[in-house]
Amino acid sequence: MKESFSDYYSRIRDSGVYSRISPLRGRGYYLYCNNNRRFLDMYLEGGAYLSGRRSGKSQLVFKNSLEKGLTGGLQVRHLEGRFAVSVKRFLGCFMGVDFGSWNVEAFSPQELTPDLPLYRPWLEYKNWDFSRAFAIINPFPWSEAPVPVIFPHGCQAGGAGRKVSPPFLAASARAFDDLTAVVKQIRTEDFARFDKEIPVKVFERKGPYLFYSADFDENPLEIFLKALDFNLLLSPCKELPSFIPPEVTGSEIIKFCRHLKESGF
């Protein structure tokens, strides 16, 4: 049985990152633990919480949906439309939107591709091919929440989208609205403030994202473990980049990058 895109992304995202520190609560881009340690979260559940935890009103929308009795297997058409509108507003273009229940390799029509590239906010997409199918990480990162699959409007999709519980649809729509507002407020230049510190042997910065360098041939897990000593949570795998949070001093980032350079990286 082929793996759905939702399952594929969940498997990549679930890398045991947070089990290393067992956080008690999260606020903004920080996680707080019971040993009085505070970690700057640059992993953000695989790049989902780009606007920080407890920001926006998606959690409140989720709660309100439950209080309205919109639970379980109810299928609410207006919420499906609301979700699609929020995703299209985020993209700034008119595309077809469905949920990521399709097989990763299920797209057989000519308009759709075998792979689903991930669209990431703030990256340079001048050459992005909007005639091909792609996916967007949901900024409301629950396993029950939909992963939006975007396809050229009017083409026939490769499969039916999965049914999503109303609270997750409503909260996901609001999360996309919140992220749209954040993207408009923050410039890509705001993420360049650590460029002098970042060791190019290890990382390559693209927009707000730290990708492991193509020439970095060591295990990323080693870098992840080293970063914990500096109260940093990085991505432990090459498939998902780390994220440079805006509006933080980033002293943890500076100290860790300097340590890497002193260690020969």
C-alpha positions as CSV (number, residue, x, y, z in Angstrom):
1,M,0.0,0.0,0.0
2,K,1.5,3.3,-1.1
3,E,2.0,6.0,1.5
4,S,-0.2,9.1,1.4
5,F,1.4,12.5,1.5
6,S,0.0,13.2,4.9
7,D,1.5,10.0,6.3
8,Y,4.8,10.7,4.5
9,Y,5.1,14.2,6.0
10,S,4.0,13.0,9.4
11,R,6.7,10.3,9.3
12,I,9.4,12.7,8.3
13,R,8.2,15.2,10.9
14,D,8.1,12.8,13.8
15,S,11.8,12.5,14.4
16,G,11.8,12.3,18.2
17,V,12.8,16.0,18.4
18,Y,10.6,17.0,21.3
19,S,11.0,13.8,23.3
20,R,14.6,14.9,23.9
21,I,13.5,17.8,26.1
22,S,9.9,17.0,27.2
23,P,8.6,20.6,27.1
24,L,6.0,21.8,29.6
25,R,4.7,24.7,27.5
26,G,5.4,26.7,24.4
27,R,5.2,30.4,23.8
28,G,6.1,32.2,20.7
29,Y,9.3,30.5,19.3
30,Y,10.4,29.1,22.7
31,L,9.7,25.9,24.6
32,Y,10.0,25.8,28.4
33,C,11.0,22.7,30.4
34,N,10.7,21.6,34.0
35,N,14.5,22.1,34.6
36,N,14.2,25.8,34.1
37,R,15.7,25.6,30.6
38,R,14.3,27.5,27.6
39,F,14.8,26.2,24.1
40,L,14.6,28.3,20.9
41,D,12.6,26.1,18.6
42,M,13.9,26.3,15.1
43,Y,12.3,23.0,14.1
44,L,8.7,24.1,14.7
45,E,7.2,20.7,14.1
46,G,8.7,20.4,10.7
47,G,8.2,24.0,9.7
48,A,4.6,24.3,10.6
49,Y,4.5,26.8,13.5
50,L,6.2,29.6,11.4
51,S,4.3,32.3,13.3
52,G,5.1,30.8,16.7
53,R,3.1,28.9,19.2
54,R,0.0,30.4,20.8
55,S,0.0,33.1,18.2
56,G,-3.1,34.0,16.3
57,K,-6.5,32.6,17.1
58,S,-6.6,29.2,15.5
59,Q,-6.8,27.5,18.9
60,L,-9.7,29.6,19.9
61,V,-11.5,28.8,16.6
62,F,-10.9,25.1,17.3
63,K,-12.5,25.5,20.7
64,N,-15.4,27.5,19.4
65,S,-16.1,24.8,16.8
66,L,-16.3,22.2,19.5
67,E,-18.7,24.4,21.5
68,K,-20.9,24.7,18.5
69,G,-21.2,20.9,18.3
70,L,-19.3,20.6,15.0
71,T,-17.5,17.4,15.9
72,G,-16.7,13.9,14.7
73,G,-17.8,12.9,11.3
74,L,-19.9,15.9,10.4
75,Q,-19.2,17.2,7.0
76,V,-19.6,21.0,6.8
77,R,-19.4,22.2,3.3
78,H,-19.0,25.9,4.1
79,L,-15.9,25.1,6.2
80,E,-14.4,23.2,3.3
81,G,-14.9,26.3,1.2
82,R,-13.6,28.6,3.9
83,F,-10.4,26.5,4.2
84,A,-9.9,26.6,0.4
85,V,-10.4,30.4,0.3
86,S,-7.8,30.9,3.1
87,V,-5.2,28.7,1.3
88,K,-5.8,30.6,-2.0
89,R,-5.5,33.9,-0.2
90,F,-2.2,32.7,1.3
91,L,-0.9,31.8,-2.1
92,G,-2.1,34.9,-3.8
93,C,-3.4,33.0,-6.8
94,F,-6.4,31.0,-7.9
95,M,-5.7,27.3,-7.7
96,G,-7.7,24.2,-6.9
97,V,-7.3,23.0,-3.3
98,D,-7.9,19.6,-1.8
99,F,-6.7,17.6,1.2
100,G,-3.5,15.5,1.2
101,S,-4.9,12.0,1.4
102,W,-3.7,11.0,-2.1
103,N,-0.8,8.7,-2.6
104,V,2.5,10.4,-3.1
105,E,2.8,8.8,-6.5
106,A,-0.8,8.8,-7.4
107,F,-0.8,11.8,-9.7
108,S,-1.0,10.3,-13.2
109,P,-2.7,13.0,-15.3
110,Q,-0.3,15.1,-17.4
111,E,-1.1,18.2,-15.4
112,L,0.1,16.6,-12.2
113,T,3.5,15.4,-11.2
114,P,4.7,12.2,-9.5
115,D,6.2,14.1,-6.6
116,L,4.7,16.8,-4.4
117,P,7.1,19.6,-3.8
118,L,6.5,21.6,-0.7
119,Y,5.8,25.3,-1.0
120,R,7.4,27.2,1.9
121,P,6.7,30.9,2.8
122,W,9.4,33.5,2.2
123,L,11.4,31.4,-0.2
124,E,12.1,32.8,-3.6
125,Y,9.5,31.3,-6.0
126,K,10.1,33.4,-9.1
127,N,10.4,30.2,-11.1
128,W,7.8,28.2,-9.3
129,D,5.7,26.1,-11.7
130,F,2.1,26.7,-10.7
131,S,1.0,24.3,-13.5
132,R,2.2,21.4,-11.3
133,A,0.7,20.0,-8.2
134,F,2.3,20.8,-4.9
135,A,1.6,20.8,-1.2
136,I,1.7,23.3,1.6
137,I,2.5,22.5,5.3
138,N,-0.5,23.3,7.4
139,P,0.4,25.9,10.1
140,F,-2.0,24.1,12.4
141,P,0.1,21.0,12.7
142,W,-2.2,18.2,14.1
143,S,-2.1,14.8,12.5
144,E,-5.9,15.1,12.0
145,A,-5.6,18.5,10.2
146,P,-5.6,18.5,6.4
147,V,-2.4,18.9,4.3
148,P,-3.5,21.2,1.5
149,V,-2.7,19.8,-2.0
150,I,-2.7,22.4,-4.7
151,F,-3.4,21.6,-8.3
152,P,-4.1,23.7,-11.4
153,H,-7.7,24.8,-11.4
154,G,-9.9,22.8,-13.6
155,C,-7.7,19.7,-13.9
156,Q,-8.9,16.3,-12.6
157,A,-7.3,15.3,-9.3
158,G,-5.7,11.9,-8.8
159,G,-8.0,10.9,-6.0
160,A,-10.6,12.1,-3.5
161,G,-9.6,14.2,-0.6
162,R,-10.1,12.7,2.8
163,K,-12.9,13.8,5.2
164,V,-11.6,16.2,7.8
165,S,-13.4,16.9,11.1
166,P,-14.9,20.5,11.2
167,P,-12.8,21.8,14.1
168,F,-9.6,21.0,12.3
169,L,-10.9,22.6,9.1
170,A,-11.9,25.8,10.8
171,A,-8.7,26.0,12.9
172,S,-6.6,25.3,9.8
173,A,-8.3,28.1,7.8
174,R,-7.7,30.6,10.6
175,A,-4.1,29.4,10.9
176,F,-3.5,30.2,7.2
177,D,-5.1,33.6,7.6
178,D,-2.8,34.3,10.6
179,L,0.3,33.2,8.6
180,T,-0.7,35.3,5.6
181,A,-0.7,38.4,7.9
182,V,2.7,37.4,9.3
183,V,4.2,36.9,5.8
184,K,3.1,40.3,4.8
185,Q,4.7,42.0,7.8
186,I,8.2,40.3,7.7
187,R,10.7,41.0,4.9
188,T,13.2,38.3,3.7
189,E,16.0,40.7,4.7
190,D,15.0,40.3,8.3
191,F,16.4,36.8,8.2
192,A,19.9,37.8,7.1
193,R,21.1,39.1,10.5
194,F,23.0,35.9,11.3
195,D,24.7,35.5,7.9
196,K,28.1,36.4,9.3
197,E,27.8,33.8,12.0
198,I,26.4,30.8,10.0
199,P,29.1,28.2,9.1
200,V,28.7,27.6,5.4
201,K,30.2,24.2,5.7
202,V,27.2,23.1,7.7
203,F,24.3,25.3,6.6
204,E,23.0,27.2,3.6
205,R,20.4,29.9,4.3
206,K,17.6,30.4,1.9
207,G,15.2,33.0,3.1
208,P,14.4,32.1,6.7
209,Y,15.4,28.5,6.3
210,L,18.7,26.8,7.3
211,F,19.2,23.8,5.0
212,Y,22.1,21.5,5.6
213,S,24.7,22.3,3.0
214,A,25.0,20.0,0.0
215,D,28.7,19.4,1.0
216,F,27.9,18.5,4.6
217,D,28.4,14.8,4.6
218,E,28.1,14.1,8.4
219,N,25.1,12.9,10.2
220,P,22.7,15.9,10.9
221,L,21.7,14.2,14.1
222,E,25.1,15.0,15.5
223,I,24.5,18.7,14.8
224,F,21.1,18.4,16.4
225,L,22.6,16.9,19.6
226,K,25.3,19.6,19.8
227,A,22.7,22.3,19.5
228,L,20.8,21.0,22.5
229,D,23.7,22.1,24.7
230,F,23.1,25.7,23.4
231,N,19.3,25.5,24.0
232,L,18.6,25.2,20.4
233,L,16.2,22.8,18.6
234,L,17.3,22.2,15.0
235,S,16.1,19.8,12.4
236,P,17.7,16.4,12.8
237,C,17.2,15.4,9.2
238,K,18.2,16.8,5.8
239,E,14.6,16.5,4.4
240,L,13.3,19.4,6.6
241,P,15.2,22.6,7.2
242,S,15.4,24.6,10.4
243,F,13.7,28.0,10.6
244,I,15.2,31.3,11.7
245,P,12.5,32.9,13.9
246,P,11.9,36.6,13.4
247,E,11.9,39.1,16.2
248,V,14.2,37.1,18.6
249,T,17.6,38.2,19.7
250,G,19.0,34.8,18.7
251,S,21.9,34.7,21.1
252,E,21.5,30.9,21.1
253,I,22.1,30.9,17.4
254,I,25.2,33.1,17.6
255,K,26.8,31.1,20.3
256,F,26.2,27.8,18.6
257,C,27.4,29.0,15.2
258,R,30.6,30.3,16.8
259,H,31.1,27.0,18.6
260,L,30.8,25.1,15.3
261,K,33.4,27.4,13.6
262,E,35.7,26.9,16.6
263,S,35.2,23.2,16.2
264,G,36.4,23.3,12.6
265,F,33.1,23.5,10.7
